[in-house]
Amino acid sequence: MAQYGVEVIWSRDNQDFLDNRYSRKHILRFDGGIDVAGSSSPHVVPLPYSEAAAVDPEESFIAALSSCHMLWFLAIAAKRGFVVDYYYDAAVGIMAKNADGKLAMTAVTLKPDALFSKEKRPSHQELDQMHHEAHEECFIANSVKTDVRVEPVYHTF
C-alpha cells in the first residue's frame, strides 16, 4: 500500500466571505514540492471569483486519467520492444447529470497519439491491445465510476 499527499491552501485575504464574492484561487502543493495554481472552473463559479489561468478540479481529474494511461502505455510499449518517441493526448471530459440527477464528470475521452521509431512500430491491433491493457492497469481509471474511453490516433507512413 502507498500513501499520497497533496496540500490545498486557500486564504480569505480580507475579502468579504459571507456575500459569496471571494476568490476561489488556491494553491495545490504536491509532495514533490511543486505548487500549482488552482481554482474553481469559470464554468462553475463566474469570473472574477474564479481564476481562468489556474487548474480546476475537473481539469485535474481529466489530467490524472490521461497521465496514468500514458504512464502505463509507455511501460507496456517498452516491455514489448516498441520505442515511443512522442506521446500526446488531447483528453476531453464531459460534465453532465448522472443517473442520480447530480452533476458529475460522466465521460472522459482520451485521444492518445503516440509516435514510434521506424525500426519497429506496432500494428493497429497491437496499438489497440496496448491501450486496452494500459486502461485496464490504470489505477485512476480503476478508481472512478466515470466512463473512460480511449480513442487512439493511428498513423500510416
Secondary structure by P-SEA (a helix, b strand, c coil): cbbbbbbbbbbcccccccccccccbbbbccccbbbbbbbcccccccccccccccccaaaaaaaaaaaaaaaaaaaaaaaacccccbbbbbbbbbbcccccccccccbbbbbbbbbbcccccccaaaaaaaaaaaaaacccccccccbbbbbbbbbcc
